[in-house]
């Protein structure tokens, strides 16, 4: 069983990967904006990777998820892969 975020990995890089993967799983699981916002508020060091943005775009609340991520980091790059994922949800 996975450890909670507060107990995740002692190595900094491993912790960042764990946190990013945890967010990715939650986005793919179709959690709502409030749940993802709570997760980001509890752990602001979660890395927002391209895979996370793609998962957000594919979420049934994709528009809201992308807005949430962009509010957190306006410098997130919207790549072609992200655009294709978002277009698939229209």
LOLOGU-394044 format. One record per atom (N, C-alpha, C): residue in one letter; x, z, y. Coordinates in steps of 0.001 Angstrom, whole numbers, always signed. Atoms other than C-alpha are relative to their C-alpha. Layout:
<lodrens>
+------+---------+---------+---------+
: code :    east :      up :   north :
+------+---------+---------+---------+
:    A :       X :       Z :       Y :
...
+------+---------+---------+---------+
</lodrens>
This chain:
<lodrens>
+------+---------+---------+---------+
: code :    east :      up :   north :
+------+---------+---------+---------+
:    X :    +841 :      +0 :   -1180 :
:    X :      +0 :      +0 :      +0 :
:    X :    +889 :      +0 :   +1247 :
:    X :    -772 :     +81 :   -1239 :
:    X :   +1265 :    -825 :   +3504 :
:    X :     -95 :   +1293 :    +784 :
:    X :     -21 :   -1177 :    -867 :
:    X :   +2267 :   +1926 :   +5874 :
:    X :    -712 :    -332 :   +1302 :
:    X :    +585 :    +238 :   -1320 :
:    X :    +398 :   +2365 :   +9161 :
:    X :   +1078 :    -436 :    +983 :
:    X :    -958 :    +488 :    -990 :
:    X :   +2014 :    +801 :  +12230 :
:    X :    +922 :   +1102 :    +487 :
:    X :    -825 :   -1095 :    -512 :
:    X :   +3242 :   +4201 :  +13372 :
:    X :   +1120 :    +395 :    -959 :
:    X :   -1017 :    -346 :    +985 :
:    X :   +5250 :   +4583 :  +10147 :
:    X :    +789 :   -1217 :    -483 :
:    X :    -604 :   +1239 :    +482 :
:    X :   +6372 :    +971 :   +9749 :
:    X :   +1497 :      -9 :    +228 :
:    X :   -1435 :    +212 :      -6 :
:    X :  +10044 :    +244 :   +8995 :
:    X :    +868 :    +746 :    +987 :
:    X :    -939 :    -710 :    -855 :
:    X :  +12998 :   +2135 :  +10379 :
:    X :    +884 :    -968 :    +772 :
:    X :    -846 :    +993 :    -659 :
:    X :  +14893 :   -1038 :  +11305 :
:    X :    -835 :    -740 :   +1041 :
:    X :    +773 :    +572 :   -1105 :
:    X :  +13782 :   -2430 :  +14669 :
:    X :    -492 :   -1409 :    -310 :
:    X :    +415 :   +1375 :    +264 :
:    X :  +13729 :   -6094 :  +13643 :
:    X :   -1060 :     -39 :   -1092 :
:    X :    +993 :     -56 :   +1065 :
:    X :  +11833 :   -5299 :  +10449 :
:    X :   -1329 :    +502 :    +507 :
:    X :   +1226 :    -541 :    -571 :
:    X :   +9313 :   -3324 :  +12443 :
:    X :    -717 :   -1063 :    +810 :
:    X :    +611 :   +1067 :    -795 :
:    X :   +8720 :   -6225 :  +14830 :
:    X :    -662 :   -1016 :    -919 :
:    X :    +575 :    +961 :    +951 :
:    X :   +8157 :   -8572 :  +11891 :
:    X :   -1254 :    +588 :    -632 :
:    X :   +1155 :    -664 :    +606 :
:    X :   +5795 :   -6075 :  +10246 :
:    X :   -1175 :      -2 :    +975 :
:    X :   +1061 :     -61 :   -1001 :
:    X :   +3809 :   -5661 :  +13465 :
:    X :    -594 :   -1372 :    +247 :
:    X :    +475 :   +1352 :    -235 :
:    X :   +3578 :   -9400 :  +14067 :
:    X :    -837 :    -480 :   -1182 :
:    X :    +745 :    +401 :   +1197 :
:    X :   +2452 :   -9998 :  +10474 :
:    X :   -1315 :    +756 :    -103 :
:    X :   +1228 :    -786 :     +19 :
:    X :     -91 :   -7195 :  +10750 :
:    X :   -1027 :    -601 :    +960 :
:    X :    +890 :    +630 :    -972 :
:    X :   -1553 :   -8800 :  +13875 :
:    X :    -493 :   -1333 :    -543 :
:    X :    +362 :   +1294 :    +571 :
:    X :   -1517 :  -12184 :  +12156 :
:    X :   -1101 :    +171 :   -1047 :
:    X :   +1005 :    -258 :   +1029 :
:    X :   -3465 :  -10775 :   +9204 :
:    X :   -1348 :    +349 :    +633 :
:    X :   +1244 :    -417 :    -639 :
:    X :   -6038 :   -9170 :  +11488 :
:    X :    -680 :   -1172 :    +699 :
:    X :    +582 :   +1178 :    -642 :
:    X :   -6518 :  -12394 :  +13448 :
:    X :    -608 :    -937 :   -1042 :
:    X :    +514 :    +870 :   +1058 :
:    X :   -6948 :  -14387 :  +10234 :
:    X :   -1228 :    +604 :    -669 :
:    X :   +1128 :    -683 :    +630 :
:    X :   -9427 :  -11795 :   +8995 :
:    X :   -1243 :     -16 :    +888 :
:    X :   +1129 :    +182 :    -903 :
:    X :  -11720 :  -12668 :  +11913 :
:    X :    -470 :   +1289 :    +665 :
:    X :    +328 :   -1174 :    -806 :
:    X :  -11577 :   -9315 :  +13635 :
:    X :    -397 :    -476 :   +1391 :
:    X :    +411 :    +341 :   -1352 :
:    X :  -13194 :   -9359 :  +17067 :
:    X :   +1045 :    +359 :   +1031 :
:    X :    -933 :    -213 :   -1108 :
:    X :  -11462 :   -9223 :  +20420 :
:    X :    +287 :   +1479 :    +215 :
:    X :    -193 :   -1430 :    -249 :
:    X :  -12010 :   -5469 :  +20785 :
:    X :   +1005 :    +620 :    -970 :
:    X :    -911 :    -547 :   +1010 :
:    X :  -10168 :   -4701 :  +17546 :
:    X :   +1439 :    -445 :    +272 :
:    X :   -1352 :    +510 :    -276 :
:    X :   -7184 :   -6916 :  +18422 :
:    X :    +533 :    +625 :   +1283 :
:    X :    -420 :    -634 :   -1252 :
:    X :   -7088 :   -5504 :  +21955 :
:    X :    +437 :   +1448 :    -248 :
:    X :    -364 :   -1368 :    +354 :
:    X :   -7025 :   -1978 :  +20521 :
:    X :   +1371 :     +34 :    -676 :
:    X :   -1285 :     +72 :    +689 :
:    X :   -4141 :   -2926 :  +18225 :
:    X :   +1141 :    -273 :    +993 :
:    X :   -1033 :    +323 :    -993 :
:    X :   -2173 :   -4458 :  +21117 :
:    X :    +222 :   +1154 :    +971 :
:    X :    -144 :   -1159 :    -888 :
:    X :   -2872 :   -1434 :  +23324 :
:    X :    +796 :   +1116 :    -665 :
:    X :    -687 :   -1073 :    +731 :
:    X :   -1617 :    +934 :  +20638 :
:    X :   +1470 :    -327 :    -218 :
:    X :   -1386 :    +392 :    +269 :
:    X :   +1554 :   -1056 :  +20080 :
:    X :    +359 :   -1231 :    +838 :
:    X :    -292 :   +1121 :    -895 :
:    X :   +2580 :   -3214 :  +23076 :
:    X :   +1263 :    -778 :    -377 :
:    X :   -1221 :    +693 :    +401 :
:    X :   +5823 :   -4228 :  +21311 :
:    X :    -233 :   -1060 :   -1073 :
:    X :    +293 :   +1030 :    +996 :
:    X :   +4052 :   -6555 :  +18884 :
:    X :    +431 :   -1350 :    +565 :
:    X :    -465 :   +1312 :    -419 :
:    X :   +5713 :   -9945 :  +19083 :
:    X :   -1117 :   -1024 :    -172 :
:    X :   +1017 :   +1048 :     +53 :
:    X :   +3304 :  -12769 :  +19900 :
:    X :    +719 :   -1310 :    -336 :
:    X :    -678 :   +1203 :    +479 :
:    X :   +4719 :  -15611 :  +17802 :
:    X :    -965 :   -1189 :      +8 :
:    X :    +852 :   +1186 :     +92 :
:    X :   +3443 :  -19173 :  +17475 :
:    X :   -1026 :    +176 :   -1121 :
:    X :    +923 :    -216 :   +1116 :
:    X :   +1907 :  -18189 :  +14128 :
:    X :   -1156 :    +910 :    +417 :
:    X :   +1042 :    -901 :    -490 :
:    X :     -14 :  -15381 :  +15852 :
:    X :    -969 :    -769 :    +900 :
:    X :    +853 :    +774 :    -911 :
:    X :   -1308 :  -17774 :  +18542 :
:    X :    -849 :   -1000 :    -792 :
:    X :    +768 :    +920 :    +860 :
:    X :   -2343 :  -20308 :  +15871 :
:    X :   -1123 :    +761 :    -698 :
:    X :   +1030 :    -809 :    +663 :
:    X :   -4206 :  -17566 :  +13975 :
:    X :   -1098 :    +370 :    +999 :
:    X :    +989 :    -325 :   -1033 :
:    X :   -5909 :  -16553 :  +17228 :
:    X :    -888 :   -1205 :    +278 :
:    X :    +758 :   +1214 :    -272 :
:    X :   -6952 :  -20156 :  +17856 :
:    X :    -974 :    -317 :   -1137 :
:    X :    +842 :    +280 :   +1158 :
:    X :   -8406 :  -20418 :  +14334 :
:    X :   -1076 :   +1066 :    -216 :
:    X :    +971 :   -1085 :    +135 :
:    X :  -10307 :  -17122 :  +14625 :
:    X :   -1346 :    -472 :    +546 :
:    X :   +1315 :    +453 :    -485 :
:    X :  -14066 :  -17550 :  +15092 :
:    X :    -244 :    +390 :   +1453 :
:    X :     +53 :    -364 :   -1410 :
:    X :  -13576 :  -15857 :  +18468 :
:    X :   +1216 :    -566 :    +734 :
:    X :   -1252 :    +590 :    -452 :
:    X :  -10650 :  -18180 :  +19238 :
:    X :    +218 :     -12 :   +1494 :
:    X :    -155 :     +76 :   -1455 :
:    X :  -11276 :  -18719 :  +22941 :
:    X :    +303 :   +1390 :    +569 :
:    X :    -227 :   -1370 :    -481 :
:    X :  -11507 :  -14968 :  +23566 :
:    X :   +1361 :    +532 :    -436 :
:    X :   -1296 :    -474 :    +506 :
:    X :   -8446 :  -14296 :  +21404 :
:    X :   +1155 :    -602 :    +799 :
:    X :   -1060 :    +665 :    -778 :
:    X :   -6310 :  -16862 :  +23241 :
:    X :     +43 :    +601 :   +1409 :
:    X :     +36 :    -619 :   -1334 :
:    X :   -7456 :  -15421 :  +26579 :
:    X :    +642 :   +1385 :     -21 :
:    X :    -590 :   -1337 :    +134 :
:    X :   -6519 :  -11921 :  +25389 :
:    X :   +1522 :     -90 :     -91 :
:    X :   -1449 :    +138 :    +156 :
:    X :   -3049 :  -13047 :  +24306 :
:    X :    +652 :    -485 :   +1295 :
:    X :    -549 :    +494 :   -1270 :
:    X :   -2495 :  -14964 :  +27564 :
:    X :     -43 :   +1066 :   +1087 :
:    X :     +29 :   -1122 :    -946 :
:    X :   -3579 :  -11899 :  +29554 :
:    X :   +1188 :    +927 :    -245 :
:    X :   -1134 :    -857 :    +364 :
:    X :    -879 :   -9957 :  +27679 :
:    X :   +1317 :    -631 :    +412 :
:    X :   -1247 :    +711 :    -305 :
:    X :   +1776 :  -12608 :  +28187 :
:    X :    -334 :   -1406 :    +481 :
:    X :    +355 :   +1306 :    -546 :
:    X :   +1029 :  -15520 :  +30528 :
:    X :   +1034 :   -1088 :    -314 :
:    X :   -1046 :    +971 :    +323 :
:    X :   +4255 :  -17203 :  +29350 :
:    X :     -68 :    -507 :   -1434 :
:    X :    +150 :    +495 :   +1372 :
:    X :   +2974 :  -17840 :  +25824 :
:    X :     -88 :   -1519 :     +45 :
:    X :     -19 :   +1453 :     +46 :
:    X :   +3699 :  -21433 :  +24985 :
:    X :   -1144 :    -502 :    -885 :
:    X :   +1070 :    +623 :    +769 :
:    X :    +657 :  -23424 :  +23908 :
:    X :    +557 :   -1318 :    -537 :
:    X :    -637 :   +1149 :    +619 :
:    X :   +2292 :  -25850 :  +21505 :
:    X :   -1041 :    -965 :    -551 :
:    X :    +894 :    +987 :    +611 :
:    X :    +830 :  -28939 :  +19889 :
:    X :    -682 :    +607 :   -1232 :
:    X :    +551 :    -643 :   +1200 :
:    X :    +324 :  -26894 :  +16699 :
:    X :   -1176 :    +911 :    +393 :
:    X :   +1065 :    -875 :    -484 :
:    X :   -1751 :  -24361 :  +18664 :
:    X :   -1195 :    -836 :    +456 :
:    X :   +1075 :    +895 :    -472 :
:    X :   -3755 :  -27162 :  +20299 :
:    X :    -796 :    -591 :   -1142 :
:    X :    +672 :    +571 :   +1169 :
:    X :   -4536 :  -28749 :  +16944 :
:    X :    -860 :   +1077 :    -674 :
:    X :    +763 :   -1105 :    +603 :
:    X :   -5623 :  -25354 :  +15550 :
:    X :   -1249 :    +294 :    +825 :
:    X :   +1145 :    -268 :    -875 :
:    X :   -7872 :  -24764 :  +18569 :
:    X :   -1014 :   -1136 :     -82 :
:    X :    +910 :   +1145 :     +84 :
:    X :   -9336 :  -28269 :  +18352 :
:    X :    -814 :     +26 :   -1294 :
:    X :    +703 :     -78 :   +1276 :
:    X :  -10259 :  -27635 :  +14728 :
:    X :   -1137 :   +1001 :     +30 :
:    X :   +1036 :   -1030 :     -69 :
:    X :  -12470 :  -24726 :  +15806 :
:    X :   -1133 :    -405 :    +932 :
:    X :   +1044 :    +442 :    -942 :
:    X :  -14548 :  -26723 :  +18323 :
:    X :   -1187 :    -535 :    -746 :
+------+---------+---------+---------+
</lodrens>
